[in-house]
Amino acid sequence: MKNIFLPIQYIAYLFKARGAHGIHSPFVYELYHKVVKDKTEFYDFAPIEHLRERLHHSKEVIEVVDFGAVGNSKYNKKVKDIAKRSAIPAKEGRLLFRLVNFMQPRNMVEMGTSLGISTLYQHKACPEANMITMEGSPGTSSYAGVNFRIMKADSINRVVGDFKETLPEVIKSLPLIDYVFFDGNHRKEATMEYFHKFLPLVSDRCVFVFDDIRWSTDMYEAWKEIIEESSATVTVDLFSFGLVFFNPTQVKQHFVLRY
């Protein structure tokens, strides 16, 4: 997002963000040290980044169907351009890995596969979990599937198509949900719709991860509504990511943490 909203929001975030000394929740204190600030170089990081480097130099072109923030459209795009502009940055991918490793979910859903870099970071942290990754574009999902096979991650379940059509079937297939990564549509209306569809399935150990919560004023409005949801206990603002936990034993609190 290239407008004045983001820098203003970043300044406001810096004023509010706190470190370890400002955290009075034992759960969030542990989360901060083991997930947000941990610098451990896990074995799986290097192969994923090697794959990213290969994608950056790919000469392939794939057809992309976009149902997201820019509206429904179809066009051809270079793989290397998708990798450079849309794939999750290494720092954020590693945070997702640490979060999944910390939470050890059983049922995981990712909304927005792209080329699969974020998917791999999450899957490798808990490979025995049932992971579903949803992607609107058939060409993009197919290319991600190749990457999964290269990375020996064939157990990842790919669901392809417009989320309006595929999400009801995904939800129907799950008894409970422990983890959802929302990264497929950055409009408020769609984000709130997906959020409310998953709510009836949340387990006590569940965490929702919202990417790009400051993508636009519209998306930030969605985030502000989400943290007020009565079933959301602990919520964490990491500037780009928003984390929502649903453990009923936790006191309802909102944290803005340095990342």
PyMOL commands that set and color helices and strands:
alter all, ss='L'
color gray80, all
select helices_A, chain A and resi 5-16+20-22+26-36+45-56+79-85+90-103+117-125+138-150+163-172+188-201+217-226
alter helices_A, ss='H'
color red, helices_A
select strands_A, chain A and resi 61-66+73-78+107-111+130-135+157-160+177-182+202-210+234-237+242-245+253-256
alter strands_A, ss='S'
color yellow, strands_A
deselect
rebuild
show_as cartoon
